[in-house]
Each structure stands twice: as C-alpha cells, then as structure tokens.
Amino acid sequence: MPNNQTFDCLPLKSKDTYTMSFRIARFAITDDSYEMLVTNLDRSEFSTNDLKEIYHLRWGIETSFCTIVTVSLLRTDNNACSTANAE
C-alpha cells in the first residue's frame, strides 16, 4: 500500500494510526486454474473453503447485476431508437 494512502475513516492530516491485517487466500477453480482473494476475514473463523463458497455466492449476485444493467441498457437504447424513428 502506498505510504500516502488516505482512508475516509480517519480525518485528513490525522496522526492517528491503526493496524490493518489482511490475508491472501488461493483456491482451485479447475485443475489448472486458481483464484486469489485478499480479505480481512479471520482465518480461524473462515477457512479457505468458506471463502470459496462466499466468493461463489457473491459471483452469482455480481453476474445477476450485470444482466440487469445490460437488459436495462438495451431497453433504453431500443426506446431511444423507437423515439428517433417516430419523428
């Protein structure tokens, strides 16, 4: 992390500091493909398999949002085309 990184949880120019711990977890997606995550979830509470499951659940949500946005954009573009053709 750069030494000039700012955090919105500390006032600007604050001399206060605190320790932040992160872990890097790597797990297999296929026989020859891996995913790496950086997390602050404690290893004693969340195993690598737990992280893999959480990531899998989150990925489903992310792809659903992508689908919603894409469909919304297509509808907007189609409406724009319809309006332009009607004039």
C-alpha positions as a LaTeX table, in Angstrom:
\begin{tabular}{lrrr}
\hline
Residue & $x$ (\AA) & $y$ (\AA) & $z$ (\AA) \\
\hline
Met1 & 0.00 & 0.00 & 0.00 \\
Pro2 & 1.42 & 3.44 & $-0.81$ \\
Asn3 & 2.60 & 5.44 & 2.16 \\
Asn4 & 0.28 & 8.30 & 1.14 \\
Gln5 & $-2.91$ & 6.19 & 1.06 \\
Thr6 & $-5.88$ & 8.07 & 2.52 \\
Phe7 & $-8.76$ & 6.49 & 4.40 \\
Asp8 & $-12.16$ & 8.07 & 4.79 \\
Cys9 & $-12.38$ & 6.72 & 8.34 \\
Leu10 & $-9.54$ & 8.99 & 9.52 \\
Pro11 & $-9.65$ & 12.77 & 9.39 \\
Leu12 & $-7.36$ & 14.31 & 6.77 \\
Lys13 & $-3.89$ & 15.03 & 8.19 \\
Ser14 & $-4.64$ & 12.86 & 11.24 \\
Lys15 & $-1.61$ & 11.42 & 13.03 \\
Asp16 & $-3.73$ & 8.54 & 14.38 \\
Thr17 & $-2.86$ & 5.10 & 13.09 \\
Tyr18 & $-4.12$ & 1.58 & 13.45 \\
Thr19 & $-3.03$ & $-1.83$ & 12.26 \\
Met20 & $-4.85$ & $-3.47$ & 9.39 \\
Ser21 & $-4.36$ & $-7.17$ & 8.76 \\
Phe22 & $-5.14$ & $-8.92$ & 5.52 \\
Arg23 & $-4.71$ & $-12.43$ & 4.27 \\
Ile24 & $-4.36$ & $-13.80$ & 0.78 \\
Ala25 & $-6.29$ & $-16.98$ & 0.06 \\
Arg26 & $-5.73$ & $-19.07$ & $-3.07$ \\
Phe27 & $-8.04$ & $-21.86$ & $-4.15$ \\
Ala28 & $-8.52$ & $-24.04$ & $-7.19$ \\
Ile29 & $-11.31$ & $-23.24$ & $-9.63$ \\
Thr30 & $-10.39$ & $-26.07$ & $-12.01$ \\
Asp31 & $-7.45$ & $-28.48$ & $-12.16$ \\
Asp32 & $-5.20$ & $-25.80$ & $-13.65$ \\
Ser33 & $-6.96$ & $-22.54$ & $-12.72$ \\
Tyr34 & $-6.78$ & $-20.71$ & $-9.39$ \\
Glu35 & $-8.41$ & $-17.69$ & $-7.81$ \\
Met36 & $-6.74$ & $-15.45$ & $-5.25$ \\
Leu37 & $-8.63$ & $-13.26$ & $-2.79$ \\
Val38 & $-7.42$ & $-10.61$ & $-0.40$ \\
Thr39 & $-9.60$ & $-10.46$ & 2.69 \\
Asn40 & $-9.65$ & $-9.28$ & 6.25 \\
Leu41 & $-11.80$ & $-12.23$ & 7.35 \\
Asp42 & $-10.07$ & $-14.13$ & 10.14 \\
Arg43 & $-8.56$ & $-17.50$ & 9.22 \\
Ser44 & $-9.83$ & $-19.01$ & 12.49 \\
Glu45 & $-13.42$ & $-18.14$ & 11.56 \\
Phe46 & $-13.37$ & $-18.56$ & 7.77 \\
Ser47 & $-11.48$ & $-21.39$ & 6.10 \\
Thr48 & $-10.29$ & $-21.17$ & 2.51 \\
Asn49 & $-13.23$ & $-23.39$ & 1.56 \\
Asp50 & $-15.59$ & $-20.95$ & 3.33 \\
Leu51 & $-14.09$ & $-18.09$ & 1.31 \\
Lys52 & $-14.50$ & $-20.07$ & $-1.90$ \\
Glu53 & $-18.20$ & $-20.62$ & $-1.12$ \\
Ile54 & $-18.75$ & $-16.96$ & $-0.16$ \\
Tyr55 & $-17.00$ & $-15.86$ & $-3.36$ \\
His56 & $-19.13$ & $-18.25$ & $-5.39$ \\
Leu57 & $-22.32$ & $-16.85$ & $-3.83$ \\
Arg58 & $-21.18$ & $-13.28$ & $-4.41$ \\
Trp59 & $-20.24$ & $-14.01$ & $-8.01$ \\
Gly60 & $-23.80$ & $-15.11$ & $-8.71$ \\
Ile61 & $-25.06$ & $-11.77$ & $-7.40$ \\
Glu62 & $-22.50$ & $-9.83$ & $-9.46$ \\
Thr63 & $-23.44$ & $-11.61$ & $-12.68$ \\
Ser64 & $-27.15$ & $-11.02$ & $-11.93$ \\
Phe65 & $-26.48$ & $-7.28$ & $-11.57$ \\
Cys66 & $-24.58$ & $-7.33$ & $-14.84$ \\
Thr67 & $-27.56$ & $-8.97$ & $-16.57$ \\
Ile68 & $-29.99$ & $-6.41$ & $-15.10$ \\
Val69 & $-27.82$ & $-3.50$ & $-16.24$ \\
Thr70 & $-27.35$ & $-4.96$ & $-19.71$ \\
Val71 & $-31.09$ & $-5.55$ & $-20.18$ \\
Ser72 & $-31.85$ & $-2.06$ & $-18.87$ \\
Leu73 & $-29.36$ & $-0.50$ & $-21.29$ \\
Leu74 & $-30.77$ & $-2.48$ & $-24.19$ \\
Arg75 & $-34.29$ & $-1.32$ & $-23.35$ \\
Thr76 & $-33.10$ & 2.27 & $-23.08$ \\
Asp77 & $-31.30$ & 2.05 & $-26.43$ \\
Asn78 & $-34.33$ & 0.46 & $-28.09$ \\
Asn79 & $-36.60$ & 3.18 & $-26.72$ \\
Ala80 & $-34.21$ & 5.83 & $-27.99$ \\
Cys81 & $-34.24$ & 4.22 & $-31.44$ \\
Ser82 & $-38.03$ & 3.98 & $-31.43$ \\
Thr83 & $-38.35$ & 7.65 & $-30.50$ \\
Ala84 & $-35.90$ & 8.72 & $-33.21$ \\
Asn85 & $-37.73$ & 6.64 & $-35.84$ \\
Ala86 & $-41.10$ & 8.05 & $-34.83$ \\
Glu87 & $-40.06$ & 11.63 & $-35.64$ \\
\hline
\end{tabular}
